[in-house]
Amino acid sequence: MAPRGWGAALLLGALLRPGIAAAQPTRPAAAGAPAAFFGTYRYVAYTVYDHTDGDPPTHVAGVGGTLTLFPTGTYDKRLRIVGPNGARDFVQHGQCTVRGDSIRFAFTDAQGFDVQRGTYRFDAKTRRLSITIAGYPPGNRGVYELVVARAPTTGSYTPR
């Protein structure tokens, strides 16, 4: 199926913003992941599963950018989706909590504090990372596929 351009990009915002979780900051916990997990990854694919319309999953074209996960429990996300009307950037800096196969991103942006929750699968041998973020309404989700871009870092992001 052909990508739906901005429709899928706009669904990204709908999946990740409203009603995902109560806005309750928590202490980051990075201890649940192996040391090889931390570093900078490149976004290579993004798929939207929207169960409200009965359509098959949307494989979003034009996905790029990086996600840096720091051992300190912070993260830096710079996701770019290029659609028929240009690029749309999603920039986040916040706390990342990993427990078991669960992952939680807490951040503040122009719309206020938000939390995105989901699961992850990390293959230490290939350094591939798959993150599934729960969407709205329940059952919808976004799946990000990433590959290592740089060796793990030891610092953390500091806003300027």
C-alpha positions in Angstrom: 0.0 0.0 0.0 1.3 3.5 -0.8 2.1 5.8 2.0 -0.6 8.3 2.9 1.7 11.3 3.2 0.6 13.9 5.8 -2.4 11.8 6.9 -0.1 9.4 8.6 2.1 12.2 9.9 -0.9 13.8 11.5 -2.0 10.5 12.9 1.4 10.4 14.6 0.4 13.4 16.7 -3.0 11.9 17.5 -1.4 8.6 18.5 1.1 10.2 20.8 -0.6 13.2 22.5 -4.2 12.9 23.9 -5.0 10.7 26.9 -2.0 8.4 26.7 -1.2 8.6 30.3 -1.7 10.6 33.4 0.9 13.4 33.6 2.9 12.1 36.6 6.7 12.6 36.4 8.7 9.8 37.8 12.4 9.2 38.5 14.2 7.9 35.4 15.4 4.3 35.7 18.0 3.3 33.1 19.3 0.3 35.1 17.0 -2.1 33.4 18.8 -2.1 30.1 22.2 -3.4 29.1 25.0 -1.0 28.5 25.0 -1.7 24.8 21.4 -0.3 24.7 22.6 3.3 25.2 23.8 5.4 22.3 22.5 7.1 19.2 20.1 5.4 16.8 18.8 6.3 13.4 15.1 6.1 12.6 14.7 3.8 9.5 11.0 3.0 9.6 7.7 4.0 11.2 4.5 2.1 10.9 1.1 3.3 12.2 -1.5 0.8 13.2 -4.9 2.5 13.4 -7.6 0.0 14.3 -10.4 2.6 14.1 -10.7 2.6 10.3 -10.1 -1.0 9.3 -7.3 -0.1 6.9 -4.0 -2.0 6.9 -1.0 -0.6 8.7 0.5 2.6 7.2 4.2 2.4 6.5 5.2 6.1 6.7 7.6 7.2 4.0 10.3 9.8 4.5 11.2 8.9 8.1 14.6 10.0 9.4 16.4 11.6 12.4 18.0 10.2 15.5 17.1 9.0 19.0 19.9 9.2 21.7 19.4 7.2 24.8 21.8 8.2 27.7 22.7 5.9 30.6 21.6 8.7 32.9 18.0 8.0 32.0 17.6 11.0 29.7 17.0 11.0 25.9 17.1 13.3 22.9 14.6 12.6 20.0 14.9 14.3 16.7 12.4 12.6 14.4 11.7 14.0 10.9 9.0 12.9 8.6 9.0 14.2 5.0 5.7 14.3 3.4 4.3 15.7 0.1 4.0 19.2 1.7 7.5 19.2 3.3 9.2 18.1 6.5 7.6 17.8 9.9 10.0 17.7 12.9 9.3 16.1 16.3 11.9 17.2 18.9 11.8 15.9 22.4 14.2 16.0 25.3 13.3 14.3 28.6 13.5 11.2 30.8 13.4 7.6 29.5 12.6 4.8 31.9 13.2 1.2 31.0 11.8 -1.7 33.1 11.7 -5.2 31.6 10.5 -4.8 28.0 8.6 -1.6 29.0 9.8 1.9 27.9 8.4 5.3 29.0 9.3 8.7 27.6 8.4 11.7 29.8 8.9 15.2 28.3 7.6 18.8 28.2 7.0 20.5 24.9 5.0 23.5 23.7 1.8 21.6 24.6 3.0 20.9 28.2 4.0 17.7 30.0 3.3 14.4 28.4 4.2 10.7 28.7 4.5 8.1 26.0 4.5 4.4 27.0 5.2 1.3 25.2 7.5 -1.7 24.8 10.8 -2.2 23.1 12.9 -5.0 21.7 16.7 -4.6 21.5 19.0 -6.9 19.6 22.4 -6.4 21.1 24.1 -8.5 18.4 22.8 -6.4 15.5 22.2 -3.2 17.6 18.7 -2.8 16.2 16.0 -1.3 18.3 12.2 -1.6 17.8 9.9 0.7 19.9 6.1 0.3 20.0 4.3 3.3 21.5 0.7 2.9 22.6 -1.7 5.1 20.8 -5.2 6.6 21.2 -7.7 5.1 21.3 -6.4 2.0 23.0 -5.3 -0.6 20.5 -3.7 1.9 18.1 0.1 2.1 18.1 3.1 3.4 16.3 6.1 1.2 15.7 9.6 2.7 15.2 12.5 0.7 13.8 16.0 2.1 14.6 19.6 1.1 13.9 22.7 2.2 15.8 24.2 5.4 14.5 27.1 5.9 16.9 28.8 4.2 19.8 27.1 4.7 23.2 27.5 8.0 24.9 28.1 8.6 28.6 26.7 12.2 28.9 23.2 13.5 29.0 21.4 16.2 27.1 21.5 19.6 28.7 18.9 22.2 27.3 20.5 25.5 26.3 
